[in-house]
Amino acid sequence: MAGYNYMASRFELDGELFPNRVVVSTESHPPSVDTDWAAVLHNQQVIGDFTWTGWDYLGEVGVGRVEYGDGPSPLGVTAFVADYPWLTAWCADIDITGHRLPQSYYREIVFARRTDPYLAVRRPEHYGRTVVHASPWAWTDVVSSWSWDGHEGAPVVVEVYADADEVELLLNARSLGRQPAGADHRFRAGFEARYEPGLLEAVAWRGGTETGRTQLRSATGPVLLDARADRSEIRADPSDLAFVELALVDEAGSLYTCADRRVTVDLDGPGVLQGLGSANPCTEEGFTDVACTTFDGRALAVVRPTGTGTIALVATADGCEPVRVRIEAR
């Protein structure tokens, strides 16, 4: 079996030249998943595709970054990897703390495994700026959020991914229009809007019938710190781990994506803080401290048991009430 890295353009020709060759696409770029997958389906000798990459990682720092400036890069190109303090590659479907990124949902739509549209918003602080670098591994600089405090009335670009004839964008029940989507339009639609807190909705239409709907709701009110362990009970074995998600939310659980603050974690009981950090791809923070700054409203603490008993984790953040999580090591 032949492994092809970034060679979807060779599938058809090599299928004619080497009709008995079985091919697997061993690496492909995230932004071209729709065209690459169409090539896989069209060429029967190609058995599937692996993207680079599934999970974000340390190293090859910033290969998936988007850089902005006031004009073109002076040399017309920038380095393959980024300068310090870039930390992770930032080209994955899942960030380093385990949360799915927008390109993951786009892939799900391309693979015909999701009927609901997906909503993502380009960071409004970069609206109108020139992109001076975006590698073949770079997704657009989007977040699936409609919580942009401080940007009220500012223009934003909303991306909608959908396998539908067209998608409609609604802001607080007002239609902002419809745009074509589906395979002929690379499963994407783009809208210009102005940020207004409330409810942002995308509706997918096919043949005049609604086929799916997705909502983003703005976080409102006091910023609360939330902590949730993936399990309340783990083995009293140093090879086991508990992962505690830390998030800045409102009372309804909506995420505050632009209210980041420093979070400190303390442990009591038979356990140690094995790691603490966020998904921020460009930071001087490591993963061995007892405090970190959230990124897009989230961070992750990893707890390792050292014996039998109750491990009590207390997390605190600026301006928030402390939260506690209990994990039983048995």
Number of C-alpha atoms within 10 A of each C-alpha: 10 11 14 18 16 16 13 22 11 11 21 18 11 15 17 10 9 11 11 11 13 14 21 19 22 16 17 22 21 25 19 18 20 18 15 23 19 15 19 21 13 12 17 14 19 23 13 15 21 16 22 18 18 15 18 21 18 13 13 16 22 28 21 28 26 17 18 16 12 10 10 13 15 8 6 8 12 14 10 15 16 19 11 11 13 21 22 25 26 30 31 26 24 20 21 21 19 13 13 15 19 23 22 16 19 26 22 14 22 22 14 11 11 16 15 19 28 25 28 22 22 17 18 19 13 15 12 12 12 14 15 17 20 20 20 15 22 21 22 17 17 18 18 19 23 25 26 21 16 11 15 12 11 14 16 20 20 24 23 26 29 36 30 26 20 22 29 21 28 17 19 13 11 11 12 13 11 18 17 21 24 20 16 11 16 17 22 22 21 18 16 12 15 15 21 19 19 15 17 22 21 26 23 30 22 15 9 9 9 15 18 19 19 15 18 20 18 19 25 18 9 13 22 21 22 24 23 17 19 13 13 15 15 17 17 19 14 13 9 13 20 21 18 22 18 24 26 28 22 18 13 10 14 19 26 25 23 17 16 19 18 13 23 18 20 14 18 13 18 18 23 17 21 17 17 25 25 24 24 21 23 18 15 10 16 13 16 12 14 17 21 22 21 24 21 21 20 27 24 24 27 17 23 23 27 18 16 16 15 18 24 16 23 16 22 20 22 14 11 16 13 17 17 16 16 18 23 18 24 13
